[in-house]
Amino acid sequence: MIIAVIGSGAGLLALPEVLAHAEAVGREIGRRGHTLICGGRGGVMEAACRGAREAGGHTIGVLPGPDRHDASQYVEFPIVTNLGSARNLIIVQTADAVIAVGHGGYGTLSEIALAFVHGKPVVGLGTWRLSDAVGLEDQSIVRASDPVAAVEAAIAAAGGTA
């Protein structure tokens, strides 16, 4: 199974506790023998890849630019796209499920939306909350309370066994 981990690349939204959760999510994905796909750069992506690699898992980084050397050191298989944020569709389409860690920015929100458009399950660990036009919360994002629960929910939602 291939599980996407999405979230803030850097800056104020890549808080230490968010990065710790991302690393634990990656570690759990790797420990269970699944492959992690992400945007391949810093922040949540790097932390998740570090956790997955340290647990013996495989990592794919779909890079927005033209240079594979922009990938985090924990990306095992860099995919160079030179597509900018359009690479988000590749990440989502390749994944069996998506785990959004932390609030992230609009790039994270676009990946969540693309997952819904393409019928991919989304699990949230402290991520965006969506609401309809009258303010009722959309329940499409499966909420997880911790990294292990997030990975278990993603595997189950994708039709696997946790």
C-alpha positions in Angstrom: 0.0 0.0 0.0 1.2 3.6 -0.7 0.2 6.2 1.8 0.6 9.9 1.2 1.6 12.2 4.0 0.9 15.9 3.4 1.4 19.0 5.5 3.4 22.2 5.8 6.7 22.3 4.0 8.3 24.9 6.3 7.7 28.1 8.2 5.3 28.9 11.0 3.0 26.0 10.3 5.7 23.4 10.7 5.6 23.5 14.5 7.8 21.0 16.5 4.8 19.0 17.7 3.5 18.8 14.1 6.9 17.5 12.9 7.0 15.0 15.8 3.6 13.7 14.7 4.7 13.5 11.1 7.8 11.6 12.0 5.7 9.1 14.1 3.2 8.7 11.2 6.1 7.9 8.8 7.7 5.5 11.3 4.4 3.7 11.6 3.9 3.5 7.8 7.5 2.1 7.5 7.1 -0.3 10.4 4.0 -1.8 8.8 5.8 -2.3 5.5 3.9 0.3 3.5 5.4 3.0 1.2 5.2 6.7 1.9 4.7 9.3 -0.8 4.9 13.0 -0.3 6.1 16.2 -1.8 9.7 15.3 -1.0 11.0 18.4 0.6 11.2 19.9 4.1 8.9 20.2 7.1 6.2 17.6 7.5 7.4 15.8 4.3 11.0 15.4 5.6 9.9 14.4 9.1 7.6 11.7 7.8 10.2 10.4 5.4 12.8 10.3 8.2 10.4 8.2 10.4 9.6 5.9 7.5 13.3 5.3 6.5 14.4 4.8 10.1 11.7 2.1 10.4 13.0 0.4 7.2 10.2 1.7 4.9 10.4 3.1 1.4 9.8 6.8 0.5 8.8 8.5 -2.7 9.2 12.3 -3.1 7.3 14.0 -5.9 9.2 17.2 -6.3 7.8 20.5 -7.7 10.9 21.6 -9.4 13.4 20.4 -12.0 16.2 19.2 -9.7 16.2 15.9 -7.8 18.8 17.3 -5.5 16.0 19.4 -3.9 14.7 16.3 -2.3 15.1 15.7 1.4 17.9 13.3 2.4 15.2 10.8 3.5 13.6 10.5 0.1 14.6 7.2 -1.4 12.9 7.7 -4.8 12.8 11.3 -6.0 10.4 12.0 -8.9 11.3 15.2 -10.7 8.2 16.9 -12.2 9.0 20.7 -12.7 5.2 21.1 -12.3 5.1 23.3 -9.2 2.0 22.6 -7.1 0.4 20.6 -10.0 2.5 17.8 -8.6 0.0 17.5 -5.8 -2.3 15.6 -8.2 0.5 13.0 -8.8 0.9 12.5 -5.1 -2.8 12.0 -4.5 -3.4 9.8 -7.5 -0.5 7.5 -6.6 -1.7 7.1 -3.0 -4.2 4.6 -1.7 -5.0 7.0 1.2 -3.9 10.4 2.4 -2.9 11.5 5.9 -2.9 15.3 6.5 -0.6 16.1 9.4 -1.0 19.6 10.9 -2.9 22.5 9.5 -0.6 23.1 6.6 -1.2 25.8 4.0 -3.2 26.0 0.8 -1.0 23.4 -0.8 -2.2 20.9 1.9 -5.8 22.1 1.4 -5.4 21.5 -2.4 -4.2 18.0 -1.8 -7.1 17.3 0.5 -9.5 18.6 -2.1 -7.9 16.6 -4.9 -8.1 13.5 -2.8 -11.9 14.0 -2.4 -12.3 14.7 -6.1 -10.5 11.4 -6.9 -12.2 9.3 -4.3 -9.2 8.9 -2.0 -9.7 8.6 1.7 -8.3 11.4 3.9 -7.3 11.0 7.5 -6.6 14.2 9.5 -4.2 14.6 12.4 -4.8 18.1 13.6 -5.5 19.4 10.1 -8.0 21.5 8.3 -11.7 21.5 9.2 -14.1 22.0 6.3 -17.6 23.3 6.5 -20.5 23.8 4.1 -22.2 27.0 3.1 -24.2 27.2 6.3 -21.3 26.4 8.6 -21.9 22.7 9.2 -18.7 20.7 9.5 -18.0 18.4 6.6 -17.3 14.9 8.0 -15.3 13.7 5.0 -11.9 13.9 6.8 -11.6 11.0 9.2 -10.2 12.4 12.4 -7.4 10.6 14.2 -6.2 11.3 17.8 -2.6 10.2 17.4 -0.1 9.0 14.7 -0.8 5.3 15.1 -4.6 5.8 14.9 -4.0 7.9 11.8 -2.1 5.2 10.0 -4.6 2.5 11.1 -7.5 4.6 9.8 -5.7 5.3 6.5 -5.1 1.6 5.9 -8.6 0.6 6.9 -10.1 3.4 4.7 -8.0 2.2 1.7 -9.4 -1.3 2.2 -6.3 -2.9 3.9 -5.9 -4.5 7.2 -4.3 -2.5 10.0 
